[in-house]
Amino acid sequence: MRTHQLVLQWIEGQLSSGQLALGGRLPAERSLAEQLQVSRTSVREAIRVLEAMGVLRAGVGSGPEAGTVVIADPTAALGSALRLHVATSHLPVKDIVETRVLLESWAASRARPESPSLAEAARLLEQMDSCADTEAFLALDVRFHLALADAAGNAVVSAMMGSLREAIQDYAGRLTGNLPDWETTAARLRAEHRGILAAISGHDGGRAARLVADHIEGYYAEAGLGSGT
């Protein structure tokens, strides 16, 4: 086992046992290296790995932001890994879209009408109504769908959704060049968003799930994401 993995195991054990919690700080680099009898280089390598995974944030200097702090950003590593594998064509975009349909349909079927996230989705839709810029519209669309997922109250689904959306956001933007009329498509997307919100607000999770699936698949079909893409 490489020595930095010993550091990773120790930190995982501290988190699992509750001795390290969200917002907590790791011992100083020198102290941790001495405690675990490894080099400071191994400690730094382990911290870099956990920073990339969204588990730690390393601050420098002095003051309240100094030190290595435990954070919680599960989408960081998932999103980065998915983007890289999409770039290598190891994960076909169509497979990611299908996975997104599964997750979003499940989330829509269980979204809670009283959830603050659903109210946020409604506010985002209002902003989309007056958004003429395609890139800004797509950014709001991302936030709208994440809010719908959050309304289901499942943290794992929310994290996975955030990662999937991040992985395909650029691709979705590039596909707009294949659309015959962006303004017409944008108007249709807004109307479909309203239908999804209405179904959730009306406690019709089954209809909301079907509408979400049709909404996602319809956009990619119109933009030319076929079965062989």
Backbone as CSV, one residue per row, in Angstrom:
resi,resn,N_x,N_y,N_z,CA_x,CA_y,CA_z,C_x,C_y,C_z
1,MET,0.847,-1.198,0.000,0.000,0.000,0.000,0.882,1.248,0.000
2,ARG,0.560,2.199,-0.859,1.315,3.437,-0.904,1.030,4.254,0.364
3,THR,2.031,5.009,0.803,1.905,5.668,2.102,0.786,6.703,2.148
4,HIS,0.506,7.364,1.023,-0.574,8.348,1.081,-1.915,7.663,1.321
5,GLN,-2.018,6.356,0.945,-3.255,5.626,1.196,-3.459,5.372,2.684
6,LEU,-2.367,5.276,3.428,-2.486,5.155,4.881,-3.133,6.415,5.467
7,VAL,-2.749,7.557,4.920,-3.343,8.814,5.371,-4.828,8.851,5.013
8,LEU,-5.143,8.416,3.806,-6.547,8.381,3.379,-7.366,7.477,4.293
9,GLN,-6.818,6.318,4.625,-7.525,5.385,5.515,-7.739,6.000,6.891
10,TRP,-6.728,6.694,7.397,-6.851,7.302,8.716,-7.947,8.365,8.715
11,ILE,-7.960,9.210,7.683,-8.975,10.263,7.606,-10.369,9.652,7.466
12,GLU,-10.498,8.610,6.645,-11.793,7.934,6.504,-12.257,7.378,7.844
13,GLY,-11.319,6.780,8.587,-11.667,6.241,9.897,-12.115,7.327,10.862
14,GLN,-11.446,8.468,10.819,-11.825,9.584,11.687,-13.227,10.102,11.334
15,LEU,-13.532,10.158,10.054,-14.862,10.615,9.627,-15.934,9.599,10.024
16,SER,-15.648,8.326,9.808,-16.628,7.277,10.115,-16.934,7.210,11.604
17,SER,-15.909,7.438,12.416,-16.096,7.343,13.869,-16.702,8.612,14.468
18,GLY,-16.769,9.668,13.676,-17.305,10.923,14.183,-16.279,11.811,14.851
19,GLN,-15.044,11.363,14.906,-14.006,12.201,15.500,-13.660,13.395,14.610
20,LEU,-13.937,13.238,13.314,-13.862,14.356,12.377,-15.262,14.557,11.821
21,ALA,-15.751,15.790,11.848,-17.098,16.074,11.358,-17.046,17.237,10.379
22,LEU,-18.175,17.502,9.758,-18.277,18.607,8.815,-17.856,19.901,9.502
23,GLY,-16.914,20.621,8.890,-16.402,21.856,9.474,-15.192,21.649,10.357
24,GLY,-14.887,20.392,10.678,-13.729,20.103,11.513,-12.424,20.275,10.749
25,ARG,-11.329,20.416,11.481,-10.008,20.624,10.889,-9.085,19.448,11.153
26,LEU,-8.306,19.109,10.145,-7.287,18.083,10.313,-6.137,18.638,11.135
27,PRO,-5.381,17.748,11.769,-4.158,18.203,12.434,-3.222,18.847,11.413
28,ALA,-2.296,19.656,11.891,-1.311,20.269,11.005,-0.537,19.192,10.254
29,GLU,-0.063,19.552,9.090,0.614,18.596,8.216,1.751,17.866,8.925
30,ARG,2.607,18.625,9.624,3.740,18.003,10.312,3.270,17.061,11.408
31,SER,2.267,17.504,12.163,1.752,16.692,13.262,1.151,15.398,12.743
32,LEU,0.384,15.484,11.644,-0.250,14.289,11.088,0.805,13.334,10.534
33,ALA,1.826,13.872,9.893,2.896,13.024,9.357,3.601,12.272,10.477
34,GLU,3.882,12.962,11.590,4.542,12.311,12.722,3.635,11.268,13.362
35,GLN,2.366,11.598,13.487,1.418,10.680,14.124,1.295,9.377,13.340
36,LEU,1.269,9.496,12.008,1.075,8.317,11.162,2.400,7.721,10.679
37,GLN,3.498,8.377,11.037,4.833,7.913,10.651,4.970,7.790,9.129
38,VAL,4.556,8.854,8.470,4.702,8.942,7.018,5.352,10.287,6.701
39,SER,5.720,10.470,5.459,6.332,11.736,5.055,5.263,12.819,4.893
40,ARG,5.687,14.059,4.989,4.765,15.173,4.772,4.289,15.182,3.321
41,THR,5.119,14.681,2.418,4.702,14.570,1.012,3.495,13.656,0.881
42,SER,3.499,12.553,1.643,2.363,11.616,1.600,1.102,12.267,2.149
43,VAL,1.259,13.071,3.198,0.108,13.785,3.755,-0.452,14.756,2.724
44,ARG,0.429,15.516,2.057,-0.022,16.480,1.055,-0.723,15.781,-0.106
45,GLU,-0.191,14.626,-0.528,-0.800,13.880,-1.630,-2.206,13.416,-1.260
46,ALA,-2.362,12.904,-0.046,-3.683,12.453,0.406,-4.660,13.613,0.473
47,ILE,-4.198,14.754,0.945,-5.078,15.925,1.044,-5.498,16.392,-0.337
48,ARG,-4.567,16.359,-1.312,-4.925,16.754,-2.685,-5.993,15.828,-3.255
49,VAL,-5.860,14.533,-2.982,-6.869,13.571,-3.460,-8.239,13.903,-2.878
50,LEU,-8.287,14.167,-1.578,-9.567,14.431,-0.924,-10.120,15.809,-1.288
51,GLU,-9.234,16.752,-1.629,-9.715,18.035,-2.154,-10.424,17.819,-3.479
52,ALA,-9.814,17.018,-4.359,-10.417,16.740,-5.664,-11.742,16.008,-5.519
53,MET,-11.870,15.231,-4.442,-13.107,14.485,-4.206,-14.174,15.328,-3.526
54,GLY,-13.838,16.554,-3.158,-14.813,17.417,-2.514,-15.034,17.106,-1.048
55,VAL,-14.040,16.456,-0.402,-14.157,16.092,1.011,-13.435,17.094,1.905
56,LEU,-12.343,17.656,1.408,-11.546,18.592,2.182,-11.338,19.894,1.416
57,ARG,-11.099,20.958,2.175,-10.668,22.229,1.589,-9.428,22.674,2.345
58,ALA,-8.326,22.823,1.623,-7.064,23.196,2.260,-6.869,24.705,2.165
59,GLY,-6.751,25.362,3.323,-6.490,26.793,3.365,-5.057,27.051,3.753
60,VAL,-4.513,28.186,3.318,-3.125,28.513,3.633,-3.083,29.770,4.488
61,GLY,-1.922,30.033,5.068,-1.756,31.226,5.882,-2.305,31.017,7.277
62,SER,-2.829,32.107,7.850,-3.365,32.050,9.204,-4.752,32.672,9.212
63,GLY,-5.446,32.518,10.330,-6.779,33.068,10.423,-7.845,32.000,10.336
64,PRO,-9.114,32.402,10.306,-10.224,31.435,10.353,-10.300,30.518,9.138
65,GLU,-9.720,30.936,7.997,-9.773,30.109,6.793,-8.568,29.190,6.659
66,ALA,-7.627,29.292,7.583,-6.413,28.474,7.494,-6.692,27.049,7.918
67,GLY,-5.819,26.135,7.507,-5.961,24.741,7.881,-6.786,23.962,6.869
68,THR,-6.792,22.654,7.058,-7.527,21.761,6.161,-8.853,21.396,6.809
69,VAL,-9.944,21.785,6.153,-11.278,21.699,6.736,-12.107,20.647,6.014
70,VAL,-12.926,19.913,6.768,-13.833,18.931,6.188,-15.035,19.657,5.588
71,ILE,-15.297,19.409,4.321,-16.465,19.985,3.643,-17.290,18.845,3.068
72,ALA,-18.373,19.175,2.416,-19.209,18.152,1.783,-19.637,18.658,0.414
73,ASP,-18.954,18.198,-0.627,-19.310,18.560,-1.995,-19.199,17.316,-2.861
74,PRO,-20.144,16.382,-2.719,-20.022,15.106,-3.427,-20.091,15.230,-4.941
75,THR,-20.648,16.340,-5.451,-20.740,16.470,-6.907,-19.383,16.766,-7.535
76,ALA,-18.431,17.250,-6.739,-17.143,17.662,-7.295,-16.442,16.506,-7.999
77,ALA,-16.222,15.417,-7.284,-15.504,14.288,-7.879,-16.346,13.578,-8.927
78,LEU,-17.623,13.382,-8.628,-18.485,12.693,-9.586,-18.560,13.458,-10.895
79,GLY,-18.746,14.770,-10.793,-18.859,15.585,-11.993,-17.575,15.576,-12.802
80,SER,-16.443,15.720,-12.134,-15.155,15.719,-12.837,-14.912,14.385,-13.526
81,ALA,-15.180,13.294,-12.815,-14.957,11.966,-13.394,-15.855,11.735,-14.601
82,LEU,-17.113,12.116,-14.495,-18.028,11.915,-15.610,-17.619,12.739,-16.824
83,ARG,-17.244,14.008,-16.599,-16.830,14.856,-17.721,-15.620,14.250,-18.434
84,LEU,-14.649,13.767,-17.664,-13.451,13.194,-18.261,-13.783,11.931,-19.053
85,HIS,-14.633,11.086,-18.503,-14.969,9.847,-19.204,-15.845,10.100,-20.422
86,VAL,-16.674,11.132,-20.367,-17.427,11.519,-21.560,-16.457,12.008,-22.633
87,ALA,-15.448,12.794,-22.210,-14.471,13.321,-23.160,-13.690,12.204,-23.846
88,THR,-13.425,11.113,-23.126,-12.707,9.987,-23.720,-13.626,9.044,-24.485
89,SER,-14.924,9.362,-24.486,-15.951,8.535,-25.141,-16.132,7.191,-24.456
90,HIS,-15.579,7.042,-23.256,-15.787,5.792,-22.509,-17.232,5.696,-22.025
91,LEU,-17.819,6.831,-21.687,-19.224,6.870,-21.288,-20.008,7.615,-22.368
92,PRO,-20.766,6.913,-23.205,-21.537,7.580,-24.257,-22.531,8.581,-23.666
93,VAL,-22.647,9.717,-24.298,-23.568,10.739,-23.811,-24.993,10.209,-23.756
94,LYS,-25.379,9.403,-24.729,-26.756,8.895,-24.722,-27.031,8.043,-23.490
95,ASP,-26.005,7.333,-22.994,-26.188,6.531,-21.785,-26.356,7.424,-20.561
96,ILE,-25.608,8.529,-20.531,-25.749,9.469,-19.427,-27.134,10.110,-19.461
97,VAL,-27.622,10.434,-20.669,-28.962,11.019,-20.790,-30.011,10.032,-20.295
98,GLU,-29.862,8.761,-20.660,-30.822,7.750,-20.198,-30.798,7.636,-18.676
99,THR,-29.609,7.696,-18.095,-29.501,7.632,-16.637,-30.159,8.851,-16.011
100,ARG,-29.953,9.991,-16.648,-30.592,11.209,-16.153,-32.111,11.081,-16.195
101,VAL,-32.647,10.500,-17.256,-34.095,10.294,-17.343,-34.586,9.431,-16.186
102,LEU,-33.857,8.357,-15.899,-34.250,7.479,-14.793,-34.269,8.228,-13.466
103,LEU,-33.187,8.982,-13.198,-33.096,9.697,-11.919,-34.145,10.802,-11.809
104,GLU,-34.296,11.585,-12.871,-35.226,12.713,-12.796,-36.676,12.241,-12.752
105,SER,-36.980,11.163,-13.449,-38.340,10.621,-13.385,-38.657,10.161,-11.974
106,TRP,-37.701,9.470,-11.362,-37.894,9.017,-9.976,-38.087,10.218,-9.061
107,ALA,-37.219,11.233,-9.220,-37.298,12.405,-8.351,-38.623,13.139,-8.540
108,ALA,-39.054,13.292,-9.786,-40.316,14.006,-10.048,-41.502,13.267,-9.446
109,SER,-41.446,11.944,-9.467,-42.564,11.163,-8.931,-42.671,11.288,-7.417
110,ARG,-41.559,11.687,-6.775,-41.527,11.780,-5.311,-41.303,13.200,-4.799
111,ALA,-41.261,14.159,-5.709,-41.048,15.556,-5.300,-42.190,16.018,-4.405
112,ARG,-41.851,16.761,-3.367,-42.841,17.218,-2.397,-43.331,18.613,-2.771
113,PRO,-44.638,18.776,-2.980,-45.163,20.097,-3.382,-44.809,21.207,-2.406
114,GLU,-44.650,20.861,-1.127,-44.359,21.887,-0.125,-42.867,22.174,0.013
115,SER,-42.027,21.505,-0.764,-40.591,21.681,-0.647,-40.166,23.082,-1.083
116,PRO,-39.271,23.717,-0.314,-38.726,25.017,-0.745,-38.019,24.923,-2.094
117,SER,-37.493,23.746,-2.419,-36.811,23.572,-3.702,-37.782,23.715,-4.869
118,LEU,-39.026,23.308,-4.653,-40.013,23.457,-5.712,-40.366,24.928,-5.920
119,ALA,-40.416,25.679,-4.829,-40.634,27.120,-4.947,-39.471,27.771,-5.688
120,GLU,-38.261,27.291,-5.433,-37.090,27.802,-6.151,-37.198,27.485,-7.636
121,ALA,-37.679,26.286,-7.972,-37.864,25.917,-9.377,-38.841,26.872,-10.059
122,ALA,-39.905,27.246,-9.366,-40.876,28.175,-9.930,-40.243,29.544,-10.166
123,ARG,-39.394,29.994,-9.245,-38.714,31.289,-9.417,-37.757,31.244,-10.612
124,LEU,-37.064,30.131,-10.770,-36.149,29.989,-11.892,-36.904,30.007,-13.212
125,LEU,-38.078,29.401,-13.231,-38.891,29.403,-14.449,-39.316,30.822,-14.810
126,GLU,-39.619,31.635,-13.824,-39.960,33.036,-14.090,-38.785,33.766,-14.728
127,GLN,-37.573,33.474,-14.252,-36.390,34.096,-14.844,-36.180,33.623,-16.278
128,MET,-36.487,32.363,-16.545,-36.344,31.834,-17.900,-37.318,32.502,-18.865
129,ASP,-38.461,32.925,-18.358,-39.458,33.574,-19.218,-38.917,34.849,-19.856
130,SER,-38.015,35.528,-19.164,-37.491,36.796,-19.669,-36.033,36.693,-20.102
131,CYS,-35.542,35.479,-20.296,-34.135,35.262,-20.638,-33.994,35.062,-22.148
132,ALA,-33.306,35.989,-22.804,-33.138,35.906,-24.254,-31.826,35.244,-24.660
133,ASP,-30.870,35.197,-23.744,-29.556,34.631,-24.045,-29.578,33.110,-23.908
134,THR,-29.147,32.399,-24.935,-29.227,30.935,-24.938,-28.397,30.316,-23.816
135,GLU,-27.172,30.787,-23.638,-26.307,30.214,-22.607,-26.879,30.442,-21.216
136,ALA,-27.393,31.655,-20.982,-27.984,31.952,-19.672,-29.244,31.114,-19.456
137,PHE,-30.017,30.909,-20.516,-31.225,30.078,-20.424,-30.860,28.660,-20.007
138,LEU,-29.834,28.098,-20.636,-29.436,26.736,-20.324,-28.907,26.621,-18.892
139,ALA,-28.228,27.670,-18.422,-27.754,27.666,-17.034,-28.936,27.655,-16.072
140,LEU,-29.963,28.441,-16.373,-31.167,28.439,-15.538,-31.875,27.092,-15.623
141,ASP,-31.845,26.490,-16.810,-32.471,25.176,-17.000,-31.800,24.137,-16.112
142,VAL,-30.467,24.190,-16.031,-29.725,23.274,-15.155,-30.204,23.436,-13.712
143,ARG,-30.271,24.666,-13.258,-30.687,24.930,-11.876,-32.132,24.499,-11.644
144,PHE,-32.986,24.664,-12.648,-34.390,24.245,-12.530,-34.476,22.739,-12.287
145,HIS,-33.754,21.970,-13.083,-33.825,20.515,-12.952,-33.188,20.030,-11.651
146,LEU,-32.132,20.696,-11.214,-31.539,20.327,-9.929,-32.495,20.620,-8.784
147,ALA,-33.237,21.720,-8.892,-34.221,22.056,-7.855,-35.320,21.001,-7.805
148,LEU,-35.752,20.516,-8.963,-36.757,19.451,-8.985,-36.232,18.198,-8.288
149,ALA,-34.965,17.865,-8.569,-34.373,16.690,-7.929,-34.276,16.889,-6.422
150,ASP,-33.883,18.089,-6.003,-33.765,18.381,-4.563,-35.113,18.254,-3.859
151,ALA,-36.193,18.550,-4.573,-37.528,18.511,-3.971,-37.943,17.107,-3.551
152,ALA,-37.234,16.090,-4.070,-37.540,14.709,-3.671,-36.941,14.377,-2.316
153,GLY,-35.967,15.171,-1.869,-35.409,14.980,-0.534,-34.433,13.845,-0.397
154,ASN,-33.820,13.396,-1.509,-32.839,12.310,-1.452,-31.465,12.892,-1.784
155,ALA,-30.568,12.934,-0.808,-29.276,13.586,-0.988,-28.414,12.890,-2.035
156,VAL,-28.499,11.559,-2.116,-27.692,10.830,-3.087,-28.165,11.130,-4.505
157,VAL,-29.476,11.128,-4.702,-30.022,11.452,-6.021,-29.659,12.884,-6.406
158,SER,-29.730,13.806,-5.458,-29.371,15.193,-5.740,-27.908,15.301,-6.173
159,ALA,-27.020,14.583,-5.469,-25.598,14.617,-5.817,-25.356,14.015,-7.192
160,MET,-25.987,12.889,-7.465,-25.819,12.248,-8.764,-26.379,13.120,-9.880
161,MET,-27.518,13.741,-9.624,-28.113,14.626,-10.620,-27.200,15.794,-10.924
162,GLY,-26.641,16.395,-9.874,-25.730,17.506,-10.084,-24.549,17.107,-10.942
163,SER,-24.030,15.916,-10.722,-22.892,15.438,-11.488,-23.262,15.137,-12.928
164,LEU,-24.394,14.504,-13.132,-24.821,14.192,-14.493,-25.089,15.450,-15.297
165,ARG,-25.773,16.407,-14.675,-26.081,17.643,-15.388,-24.800,18.383,-15.742
166,GLU,-23.826,18.397,-14.815,-22.566,19.067,-15.082,-21.835,18.396,-16.230
167,ALA,-21.923,17.063,-16.273,-21.200,16.312,-17.288,-21.732,16.566,-18.689
168,ILE,-23.024,16.846,-18.833,-23.599,16.999,-20.168,-23.989,18.439,-20.491
169,GLN,-23.746,19.368,-19.568,-24.192,20.753,-19.798,-23.559,21.347,-21.051
170,ASP,-22.246,21.196,-21.200,-21.588,21.749,-22.378,-22.094,21.083,-23.646
171,TYR,-22.293,19.775,-23.583,-22.785,19.048,-24.747,-24.182,19.538,-25.127
172,ALA,-25.031,19.739,-24.124,-26.382,20.236,-24.399,-26.332,21.604,-25.065
173,GLY,-25.396,22.446,-24.616,-25.249,23.758,-25.222,-24.823,23.674,-26.677
174,ARG,-23.882,22.767,-26.971,-23.432,22.618,-28.355,-24.547,22.117,-29.258
175,LEU,-25.443,21.318,-28.709,-26.540,20.779,-29.521,-27.523,21.855,-29.967
176,THR,-27.523,23.008,-29.301,-28.470,24.055,-29.708,-28.210,24.498,-31.145
177,GLY,-26.961,24.311,-31.615,-26.659,24.662,-33.005,-27.380,23.783,-34.003
178,ASN,-27.873,22.622,-33.548,-28.596,21.712,-34.439,-30.092,21.997,-34.479
179,LEU,-30.556,22.891,-33.603,-31.994,23.145,-33.525,-32.434,24.095,-34.641
180,PRO,-33.566,23.806,-35.274,-34.015,24.677,-36.373,-34.412,26.070,-35.925
181,ASP,-34.940,26.201,-34.703,-35.409,27.502,-34.215,-35.327,27.500,-32.696
182,TRP,-34.268,28.132,-32.151,-34.058,28.104,-30.714,-35.210,28.746,-29.963
183,GLU,-35.737,29.854,-30.436,-36.817,30.540,-29.714,-38.044,29.647,-29.575
184,THR,-38.353,28.916,-30.632,-39.493,27.993,-30.567,-39.225,26.876,-29.570
185,THR,-37.987,26.349,-29.595,-37.624,25.287,-28.655,-37.681,25.798,-27.224
186,ALA,-37.148,27.004,-26.985,-37.140,27.568,-25.632,-38.561,27.748,-25.110
187,ALA,-39.462,28.206,-25.968,-40.856,28.381,-25.556,-41.486,27.039,-25.193
188,ARG,-41.149,26.007,-25.981,-41.693,24.671,-25.681,-41.135,24.146,-24.361
189,LEU,-39.842,24.344,-24.137,-39.234,23.878,-22.893,-39.875,24.555,-21.687
190,ARG,-40.126,25.864,-21.790,-40.770,26.572,-20.677,-42.165,26.032,-20.419
191,ALA,-42.904,25.760,-21.492,-44.258,25.219,-21.328,-44.216,23.847,-20.672
192,GLU,-43.240,23.044,-21.055,-43.105,21.712,-20.455,-42.707,21.817,-18.987
193,HIS,-41.849,22.779,-18.677,-41.491,23.011,-17.270,-42.733,23.326,-16.435
194,ARG,-43.577,24.173,-16.978,-44.803,24.539,-16.246,-45.690,23.315,-16.029
195,GLY,-45.769,22.459,-17.042,-46.574,21.248,-16.903,-46.044,20.325,-15.827
196,ILE,-44.724,20.212,-15.749,-44.104,19.371,-14.713,-44.404,19.928,-13.328
197,LEU,-44.223,21.240,-13.170,-44.501,21.870,-11.877,-45.963,21.706,-11.490
198,ALA,-46.865,21.862,-12.465,-48.298,21.723,-12.177,-48.628,20.314,-11.712
199,ALA,-48.004,19.304,-12.346,-48.272,17.915,-11.953,-47.781,17.650,-10.535
200,ILE,-46.601,18.150,-10.204,-46.074,17.951,-8.850,-46.945,18.677,-7.831
201,SER,-47.300,19.923,-8.139,-48.140,20.703,-7.225,-49.502,20.052,-7.038
202,GLY,-49.962,19.338,-8.059,-51.241,18.649,-7.983,-51.147,17.247,-7.407
203,HIS,-49.981,16.904,-6.849,-49.757,15.592,-6.214,-49.923,14.440,-7.202
204,ASP,-49.591,14.693,-8.466,-49.665,13.642,-9.485,-48.247,13.273,-9.901
205,GLY,-47.582,12.496,-9.053,-46.196,12.140,-9.298,-46.007,11.305,-10.555
206,GLY,-46.952,10.449,-10.848,-46.840,9.621,-12.032,-46.824,10.451,-13.302
207,ARG,-47.712,11.436,-13.367,-47.739,12.318,-14.537,-46.468,13.159,-14.603
208,ALA,-46.011,13.645,-13.467,-44.784,14.446,-13.443,-43.606,13.638,-13.978
209,ALA,-43.523,12.369,-13.590,-42.429,11.515,-14.060,-42.483,11.337,-15.573
210,ARG,-43.678,11.108,-16.113,-43.809,10.934,-17.559,-43.452,12.210,-18.306
211,LEU,-43.893,13.342,-17.771,-43.616,14.623,-18.417,-42.122,14.930,-18.422
212,VAL,-41.442,14.620,-17.322,-39.997,14.858,-17.256,-39.271,14.000,-18.287
213,ALA,-39.644,12.724,-18.376,-38.998,11.836,-19.347,-39.212,12.341,-20.772
214,ASP,-40.447,12.704,-21.105,-40.736,13.213,-22.444,-39.978,14.509,-22.717
215,HIS,-39.885,15.348,-21.698,-39.209,16.637,-21.810,-37.728,16.455,-22.148
216,ILE,-37.043,15.594,-21.408,-35.614,15.378,-21.628,-35.366,14.688,-22.963
217,GLU,-36.092,13.601,-23.205,-35.879,12.849,-24.436,-36.253,13.680,-25.658
218,GLY,-37.279,14.520,-25.529,-37.707,15.350,-26.644,-36.642,16.343,-27.061
219,TYR,-35.980,16.960,-26.080,-34.941,17.948,-26.401,-33.796,17.300,-27.161
220,TYR,-33.305,16.185,-26.656,-32.155,15.551,-27.295,-32.513,14.951,-28.648
221,ALA,-33.733,14.453,-28.799,-34.158,13.944,-30.092,-34.221,15.075,-31.125
222,GLU,-34.772,16.213,-30.701,-34.869,17.358,-31.610,-33.486,17.873,-31.993
223,ALA,-32.538,17.779,-31.045,-31.192,18.283,-31.297,-30.294,17.262,-31.999
224,GLY,-30.823,16.072,-32.270,-30.072,15.113,-33.061,-29.291,14.085,-32.290
225,LEU,-29.614,13.892,-31.000,-28.951,12.855,-30.213,-29.694,11.557,-30.433
226,GLY,-29.290,10.819,-31.465,-29.977,9.577,-31.790,-29.385,8.399,-31.066
227,SER,-29.894,7.233,-31.351,-29.479,6.016,-30.652,-28.026,5.665,-30.923
228,GLY,-27.470,6.185,-32.008,-26.074,5.843,-32.297,-25.092,6.895,-31.843
229,THR,-25.564,7.973,-31.188,-24.675,9.067,-30.824,-23.880,8.741,-29.569
